[in-house]
């Protein structure tokens, strides 16, 4: 029982990921219902056999205040998949301001990207357009579901409709 289970709120919004053990407890206590299971896996007891959950939905709505991802060096690099947004290298990474701080660039999700040392020095105190160094992807503010994929190292196919993928 080492797989992960996607937990959805009553309104089908993704809440979290839990262990199969925890999800089975929620199912038996009738606090959740199973939406998808792994058809080739079963949980067996001495006298019975149960489906192995993949996606469950809570029966009661859990009010979660809007949770934002904290702006940090580590999270910017995680958003950018630990890859330089100018050349694609994965070594000697740092953080670069798209609009340099000396020109009024702020520390925001939309202004920070991951860059290797060489690209950061080459870009200098210029914008990507001025330095003729286009970004691989436009910087954006991530949502917590985006980070779910990186935590797990991938997402099950059954989960994709619920994660808007």
C-alpha positions as a printed NumPy array, in Angstrom:
array([[  0.   ,   0.   ,   0.   ],
       [  2.679,   2.461,  -1.035],
       [  0.738,   4.297,  -3.769],
       [ -0.704,   7.788,  -3.471],
       [ -4.367,   8.757,  -3.626],
       [ -5.726,  12.084,  -4.872],
       [ -8.178,  13.632,  -2.401],
       [-10.889,  15.914,  -3.809],
       [-13.164,  18.254,  -1.897],
       [-16.919,  17.774,  -2.151],
       [-16.974,  20.207,  -5.102],
       [-14.307,  18.118,  -6.934],
       [-11.511,  20.64 ,  -6.284],
       [ -8.174,  18.907,  -5.584],
       [ -7.199,  19.183,  -1.919],
       [ -4.209,  16.971,  -1.355],
       [ -2.605,  13.607,  -1.804],
       [ -2.688,  10.953,   0.89 ],
       [ -1.596,   7.369,   1.366],
       [ -3.741,   4.399,   0.409],
       [ -3.918,   3.5  ,   4.091],
       [ -5.423,   6.903,   4.984],
       [ -7.833,   6.815,   2.039],
       [ -9.13 ,   3.374,   3.033],
       [ -9.828,   4.724,   6.527],
       [-11.8  ,   7.636,   5.043],
       [-13.758,   5.247,   2.813],
       [-14.628,   2.843,   5.651],
       [-15.678,   5.669,   7.954],
       [-17.934,   6.854,   5.103],
       [-16.235,  10.257,   5.029],
       [-15.298,   9.823,   1.368],
       [-16.394,   8.024,  -1.759],
       [-14.177,   6.32 ,  -4.314],
       [-14.219,   7.847,  -7.808],
       [-11.44 ,   5.793,  -9.416],
       [ -9.561,   2.707,  -8.433],
       [ -6.653,   0.663,  -9.735],
       [ -8.446,  -2.24 , -11.465],
       [ -5.424,  -4.557, -11.348],
       [ -4.797,  -4.04 ,  -7.607],
       [ -6.862,  -5.239,  -4.664],
       [ -6.674,  -4.934,  -0.898],
       [ -7.223,  -8.358,   0.572],
       [ -8.209,  -9.424,   4.048],
       [ -8.715, -12.945,   5.36 ],
       [-12.322, -13.017,   4.226],
       [-12.802, -10.136,   1.787],
       [-11.364,  -8.148,  -1.105],
       [-11.586,  -4.386,  -1.7  ],
       [-10.735,  -2.02 ,  -4.527],
       [ -7.434,  -0.16 ,  -4.374],
       [ -8.319,   3.58 ,  -4.417],
       [ -6.766,   6.083,  -6.834],
       [ -9.104,   9.112,  -6.489],
       [-11.494,   9.782,  -3.613],
       [-13.943,  12.624,  -2.948],
       [-14.855,  13.866,   0.525],
       [-18.547,  13.774,   1.392],
       [-18.402,  17.042,   3.382],
       [-17.018,  20.287,   2.039],
       [-13.78 ,  21.388,   3.691],
       [-13.335,  25.17 ,   3.63 ],
       [ -9.706,  25.888,   2.852],
       [ -8.621,  29.523,   2.723],
       [ -6.893,  30.493,  -0.503],
       [ -3.395,  29.128,  -0.199],
       [ -0.663,  30.818,  -2.161],
       [  2.721,  29.394,  -2.945],
       [  5.38 ,  31.358,  -1.063],
       [  7.76 ,  33.296,  -3.299],
       [ 11.185,  31.832,  -2.582],
       [ 14.311,  30.943,  -4.495],
       [ 13.559,  27.242,  -4.137],
       [  9.977,  27.616,  -5.401],
       [ 11.02 ,  29.735,  -8.406],
       [ 13.493,  27.026,  -9.373],
       [ 10.864,  24.337,  -8.837],
       [  8.403,  26.245, -11.049],
       [ 11.047,  26.476, -13.777],
       [ 11.919,  22.773, -13.437],
       [ 15.479,  23.588, -12.295],
       [ 16.328,  24.732, -15.827],
       [ 17.851,  27.959, -17.12 ],
       [ 15.036,  29.85 , -18.842],
       [ 17.468,  31.295, -21.396],
       [ 19.63 ,  28.345, -22.529],
       [ 18.112,  25.238, -20.902],
       [ 21.133,  24.24 , -18.778],
       [ 20.578,  22.558, -15.421],
       [ 23.84 ,  23.444, -13.648],
       [ 25.118,  26.481, -11.724],
       [ 21.629,  27.969, -11.402],
       [ 20.674,  31.292,  -9.857],
       [ 17.711,  33.66 ,  -9.934],
       [ 17.438,  36.466, -12.502],
       [ 15.151,  39.495, -12.598],
       [ 13.521,  39.803, -16.04 ],
       [ 13.249,  43.566, -15.519],
       [ 16.419,  44.394, -13.531],
       [ 16.018,  45.751, -10.001],
       [ 17.974,  48.876, -10.956],
       [ 15.168,  49.686, -13.413],
       [ 12.361,  49.142, -10.938],
       [ 11.966,  45.377, -11.279],
       [ 10.334,  43.867,  -8.222],
       [ 10.654,  40.462,  -6.54 ],
       [  7.478,  38.944,  -7.991],
       [  6.6  ,  35.628,  -9.602],
       [  6.174,  37.368, -12.944],
       [  9.622,  39.027, -12.786],
       [ 11.848,  36.211, -11.481],
       [ 13.217,  33.305, -13.531],
       [ 15.83 ,  30.61 , -13.089],
       [ 19.052,  31.327, -15.002],
       [ 22.504,  29.77 , -15.134],
       [ 25.47 ,  31.899, -14.045],
       [ 26.676,  32.411, -17.628],
       [ 23.305,  33.644, -18.939],
       [ 22.748,  35.853, -15.897],
       [ 26.118,  37.569, -16.418],
       [ 25.607,  37.808, -20.197],
       [ 22.15 ,  39.383, -19.754],
       [ 23.546,  41.849, -17.234],
       [ 21.474,  44.933, -16.479],
       [ 19.242,  44.55 , -19.551],
       [ 15.856,  43.078, -20.355],
       [ 15.724,  39.795, -22.326],
       [ 14.71 ,  41.731, -25.466],
       [ 17.615,  44.163, -25.154],
       [ 20.058,  41.295, -24.573],
       [ 18.471,  39.268, -27.419],
       [ 17.953,  36.367, -25.029],
       [ 14.337,  35.183, -25.303],
       [ 12.814,  33.302, -22.373],
       [ 11.877,  29.623, -22.822],
       [  8.584,  30.29 , -21.004],
       [  6.933,  33.378, -19.607],
       [  7.194,  33.546, -15.787],
       [  3.895,  33.017, -13.95 ],
       [  2.45 ,  32.704, -10.455],
       [  2.019,  28.958,  -9.822],
       [ -0.949,  27.381,  -8.096],
       [ -0.596,  24.611,  -5.525],
       [ -1.724,  21.957,  -8.022],
       [  1.29 ,  22.776, -10.2  ],
       [  3.557,  21.751,  -7.351],
       [  1.685,  18.498,  -6.803],
       [  3.218,  17.079,  -9.941],
       [  6.779,  17.926,  -8.91 ],
       [  6.309,  16.52 ,  -5.406],
       [  5.124,  13.178,  -6.737],
       [  7.377,  13.075,  -9.778],
       [  4.39 ,  12.633, -12.069],
       [  0.641,  12.308, -12.039],
       [ -1.554,   9.258, -12.534],
       [ -3.717,   9.22 , -15.677],
       [ -6.875,   8.897, -13.534],
       [ -5.979,  12.183, -11.804],
       [ -5.562,  14.352, -14.916],
       [ -9.262,  15.264, -15.429],
       [ -9.428,  16.489, -11.821],
       [ -6.169,  18.469, -12.076],
       [ -7.194,  20.218, -15.293],
       [ -4.372,  18.638, -17.283]])
